[in-house]
Amino acid sequence: MRFFALETDTAKIKQSFLSQDEQEKMTVRYHGFRFFMTFIRNAFFTLIFLAVGIGLGYVGLPSFWLLVIVGSAWLIFIFIPLLKAYLDWRYDFILITTDKVIVVDQSSVFHRKVTPINLENFASVSVETQFWNLFPFGKLYFSLKEGTGDSVRLQYVPNVDQVAAGISDCITIFQRRKDLQRHGAPM
């Protein structure tokens, strides 16, 4: 389903970025802890908003204005960031193919950023643990060759070691295939 810029059907996004002879190797969705951290923070701020609302009620602010002020503030500062965090967690993914890595960031209903990175542009792939490696996710870093773009850092990638190994394997196979084509040897 498509709603403004939000595409909930990941197969449509995948299909639009795959060429005819390209194959999908791996699709990685972000870990649920990504949303959980934002949820906990916003739950804490909701309690603060409730306390402020109750305090303003005891001061004598009319109920209508109390609901309008506290409700509007909660909507802007709590609900919208929480919705954004949910969409980030639920619909963002990394697609690894035989020719490229595609990072899909659907950060809101009105904004989607799709970044395809050709495997020939990778300089290195590295990983880093998060939260002392207590959870099965980490940070994934792509260093790109000079002049091809900025480095990419992705957090809360589940089984980050396996994902990095999969990307490295795809890069190696891609480079070997290109070398064979350059030197005229049949594939």
C-alpha positions, 0 to 999 in steps of 0.5 A: 500500500502506498500512502503519500511517500510511505510504501508499505510493500517492500517487494515493490521497492525491491523490484523497482531497484533490481535490474534484470540479471541482478539477484537479491542476496539478503534483506535486513530489517532493523532490530526492534530495540530501535523503536523500543528506545524511543518508546521508553523516552517518549513514555517518560516525557508523557508522564512529565506532560501529565504531571504538568497538566495536573499541576496546571489544573490545580493552579486553576487553568480551565479544562478546555485550555488545559486540554488544548495546550497539553494535548497540542504539545503532546501531539507535536513533541511526543506523538509525531516523533513516536510515529516517525520512530515506528515508521523508521523501525517498521519500514526501513530495510537494507537490501543486498544484491549481487550488484549493489546495497540499497538502504531504504529510509522511510522516515515519515509519511511524507519522506522516503530516501532510497540510497543505492550504492554500487558494490564497486564504490565500497572501500570497506565494510566494518561493524561495531557493537552496541550496548556492550554487545548484550543484544544481537545487533550492532552498527554497520559502517560502509566506507566508500571510495573517495569521490563516490559519496559519504560514509554510511553508518547504520545502527541497530542492524541485527546479526551485524557480523553476518550482514557485514560478511554477506556484503563482503562476500558480495563485493568479492564475487562482484570484483571477481566477475568484473575482473573476468569480464575485463580480461575477456574470460568467459563467465 
